[in-house]
Amino acid sequence: MTLTRNQVLAIIIAALGVLMASTAQLTDLVGPQTTKWIQSAAGITNSFLAAVLAIITGQGGILRDASSMPGVEKITVNSQANSTLATMAVDPSQSKIAPTPQAAQAVQKTATEAAA
């Protein structure tokens, strides 16, 4: 089984949560001073990683991840695309994401309105 970057971050966040909630056990294992340091470091790191995970698991990140998966040839977008999807569909650097021919004008319009 291969873990994705997002899964690895989620596992790290969970492990940091365990450290933050383990006051009694850590105090017995390493003492009160070290426990306080571990919990403070875990709390700060946990908050930072959670913010990073929230950003990279947004719609744009999910689309980039999906389009880079082996076996994905193309993601086609119809006229119901939201601004994030429409913007990516008309971006020439996103070679695997494109509007359907029937929806090209509507997708372009959505992307243009999002940029304004």
MODELLER restraints for C-alpha pairs under 7 A, 6 or more apart:
rsr = mdl.restraints
at = mdl.atoms
rsr.add(forms.Gaussian(group=physical.xy_distance, feature=features.Distance(at['CA:6:A'], at['CA:53:A']), mean=6.78, stdev=0.5))
rsr.add(forms.Gaussian(group=physical.xy_distance, feature=features.Distance(at['CA:9:A'], at['CA:49:A']), mean=6.98, stdev=0.5))
rsr.add(forms.Gaussian(group=physical.xy_distance, feature=features.Distance(at['CA:9:A'], at['CA:53:A']), mean=6.94, stdev=0.5))
rsr.add(forms.Gaussian(group=physical.xy_distance, feature=features.Distance(at['CA:13:A'], at['CA:46:A']), mean=5.50, stdev=0.5))
rsr.add(forms.Gaussian(group=physical.xy_distance, feature=features.Distance(at['CA:13:A'], at['CA:49:A']), mean=6.79, stdev=0.5))
rsr.add(forms.Gaussian(group=physical.xy_distance, feature=features.Distance(at['CA:13:A'], at['CA:50:A']), mean=6.89, stdev=0.5))
rsr.add(forms.Gaussian(group=physical.xy_distance, feature=features.Distance(at['CA:16:A'], at['CA:42:A']), mean=5.31, stdev=0.5))
rsr.add(forms.Gaussian(group=physical.xy_distance, feature=features.Distance(at['CA:16:A'], at['CA:46:A']), mean=5.99, stdev=0.5))
rsr.add(forms.Gaussian(group=physical.xy_distance, feature=features.Distance(at['CA:19:A'], at['CA:39:A']), mean=6.37, stdev=0.5))
rsr.add(forms.Gaussian(group=physical.xy_distance, feature=features.Distance(at['CA:19:A'], at['CA:42:A']), mean=6.72, stdev=0.5))
rsr.add(forms.Gaussian(group=physical.xy_distance, feature=features.Distance(at['CA:20:A'], at['CA:39:A']), mean=4.96, stdev=0.5))
rsr.add(forms.Gaussian(group=physical.xy_distance, feature=features.Distance(at['CA:20:A'], at['CA:42:A']), mean=6.22, stdev=0.5))
rsr.add(forms.Gaussian(group=physical.xy_distance, feature=features.Distance(at['CA:20:A'], at['CA:43:A']), mean=6.45, stdev=0.5))
rsr.add(forms.Gaussian(group=physical.xy_distance, feature=features.Distance(at['CA:23:A'], at['CA:35:A']), mean=6.84, stdev=0.5))
rsr.add(forms.Gaussian(group=physical.xy_distance, feature=features.Distance(at['CA:26:A'], at['CA:35:A']), mean=5.62, stdev=0.5))
rsr.add(forms.Gaussian(group=physical.xy_distance, feature=features.Distance(at['CA:27:A'], at['CA:35:A']), mean=5.65, stdev=0.5))
rsr.add(forms.Gaussian(group=physical.xy_distance, feature=features.Distance(at['CA:59:A'], at['CA:84:A']), mean=7.00, stdev=0.5))
rsr.add(forms.Gaussian(group=physical.xy_distance, feature=features.Distance(at['CA:60:A'], at['CA:84:A']), mean=6.42, stdev=0.5))
rsr.add(forms.Gaussian(group=physical.xy_distance, feature=features.Distance(at['CA:67:A'], at['CA:75:A']), mean=6.99, stdev=0.5))
rsr.add(forms.Gaussian(group=physical.xy_distance, feature=features.Distance(at['CA:67:A'], at['CA:96:A']), mean=6.17, stdev=0.5))
rsr.add(forms.Gaussian(group=physical.xy_distance, feature=features.Distance(at['CA:73:A'], at['CA:96:A']), mean=6.43, stdev=0.5))
rsr.add(forms.Gaussian(group=physical.xy_distance, feature=features.Distance(at['CA:74:A'], at['CA:96:A']), mean=4.54, stdev=0.5))
rsr.add(forms.Gaussian(group=physical.xy_distance, feature=features.Distance(at['CA:74:A'], at['CA:97:A']), mean=5.84, stdev=0.5))
rsr.add(forms.Gaussian(group=physical.xy_distance, feature=features.Distance(at['CA:75:A'], at['CA:96:A']), mean=5.96, stdev=0.5))
rsr.add(forms.Gaussian(group=physical.xy_distance, feature=features.Distance(at['CA:75:A'], at['CA:97:A']), mean=4.71, stdev=0.5))
rsr.add(forms.Gaussian(group=physical.xy_distance, feature=features.Distance(at['CA:75:A'], at['CA:98:A']), mean=6.42, stdev=0.5))
rsr.add(forms.Gaussian(group=physical.xy_distance, feature=features.Distance(at['CA:76:A'], at['CA:97:A']), mean=5.99, stdev=0.5))
rsr.add(forms.Gaussian(group=physical.xy_distance, feature=features.Distance(at['CA:76:A'], at['CA:98:A']), mean=5.21, stdev=0.5))
rsr.add(forms.Gaussian(group=physical.xy_distance, feature=features.Distance(at['CA:76:A'], at['CA:99:A']), mean=5.33, stdev=0.5))
rsr.add(forms.Gaussian(group=physical.xy_distance, feature=features.Distance(at['CA:76:A'], at['CA:100:A']), mean=5.71, stdev=0.5))
rsr.add(forms.Gaussian(group=physical.xy_distance, feature=features.Distance(at['CA:77:A'], at['CA:89:A']), mean=6.83, stdev=0.5))
rsr.add(forms.Gaussian(group=physical.xy_distance, feature=features.Distance(at['CA:77:A'], at['CA:98:A']), mean=6.01, stdev=0.5))
rsr.add(forms.Gaussian(group=physical.xy_distance, feature=features.Distance(at['CA:77:A'], at['CA:99:A']), mean=4.36, stdev=0.5))
rsr.add(forms.Gaussian(group=physical.xy_distance, feature=features.Distance(at['CA:77:A'], at['CA:100:A']), mean=5.73, stdev=0.5))
rsr.add(forms.Gaussian(group=physical.xy_distance, feature=features.Distance(at['CA:78:A'], at['CA:99:A']), mean=5.94, stdev=0.5))
rsr.add(forms.Gaussian(group=physical.xy_distance, feature=features.Distance(at['CA:78:A'], at['CA:100:A']), mean=5.81, stdev=0.5))
rsr.add(forms.Gaussian(group=physical.xy_distance, feature=features.Distance(at['CA:78:A'], at['CA:103:A']), mean=5.22, stdev=0.5))
rsr.add(forms.Gaussian(group=physical.xy_distance, feature=features.Distance(at['CA:79:A'], at['CA:103:A']), mean=4.83, stdev=0.5))
rsr.add(forms.Gaussian(group=physical.xy_distance, feature=features.Distance(at['CA:79:A'], at['CA:106:A']), mean=5.36, stdev=0.5))
rsr.add(forms.Gaussian(group=physical.xy_distance, feature=features.Distance(at['CA:79:A'], at['CA:107:A']), mean=5.61, stdev=0.5))
rsr.add(forms.Gaussian(group=physical.xy_distance, feature=features.Distance(at['CA:81:A'], at['CA:107:A']), mean=6.66, stdev=0.5))
rsr.add(forms.Gaussian(group=physical.xy_distance, feature=features.Distance(at['CA:83:A'], at['CA:110:A']), mean=5.78, stdev=0.5))
rsr.add(forms.Gaussian(group=physical.xy_distance, feature=features.Distance(at['CA:83:A'], at['CA:111:A']), mean=5.62, stdev=0.5))
rsr.add(forms.Gaussian(group=physical.xy_distance, feature=features.Distance(at['CA:83:A'], at['CA:114:A']), mean=5.62, stdev=0.5))
rsr.add(forms.Gaussian(group=physical.xy_distance, feature=features.Distance(at['CA:86:A'], at['CA:107:A']), mean=5.20, stdev=0.5))
rsr.add(forms.Gaussian(group=physical.xy_distance, feature=features.Distance(at['CA:86:A'], at['CA:108:A']), mean=6.81, stdev=0.5))
rsr.add(forms.Gaussian(group=physical.xy_distance, feature=features.Distance(at['CA:86:A'], at['CA:110:A']), mean=6.11, stdev=0.5))
rsr.add(forms.Gaussian(group=physical.xy_distance, feature=features.Distance(at['CA:86:A'], at['CA:111:A']), mean=5.04, stdev=0.5))
rsr.add(forms.Gaussian(group=physical.xy_distance, feature=features.Distance(at['CA:87:A'], at['CA:111:A']), mean=4.54, stdev=0.5))
rsr.add(forms.Gaussian(group=physical.xy_distance, feature=features.Distance(at['CA:88:A'], at['CA:94:A']), mean=6.49, stdev=0.5))
rsr.add(forms.Gaussian(group=physical.xy_distance, feature=features.Distance(at['CA:88:A'], at['CA:97:A']), mean=6.76, stdev=0.5))
rsr.add(forms.Gaussian(group=physical.xy_distance, feature=features.Distance(at['CA:89:A'], at['CA:97:A']), mean=5.01, stdev=0.5))
rsr.add(forms.Gaussian(group=physical.xy_distance, feature=features.Distance(at['CA:89:A'], at['CA:98:A']), mean=4.33, stdev=0.5))
rsr.add(forms.Gaussian(group=physical.xy_distance, feature=features.Distance(at['CA:89:A'], at['CA:99:A']), mean=5.71, stdev=0.5))
rsr.add(forms.Gaussian(group=physical.xy_distance, feature=features.Distance(at['CA:90:A'], at['CA:98:A']), mean=6.35, stdev=0.5))
rsr.add(forms.Gaussian(group=physical.xy_distance, feature=features.Distance(at['CA:90:A'], at['CA:108:A']), mean=6.49, stdev=0.5))
rsr.add(forms.Gaussian(group=physical.xy_distance, feature=features.Distance(at['CA:99:A'], at['CA:107:A']), mean=6.57, stdev=0.5))
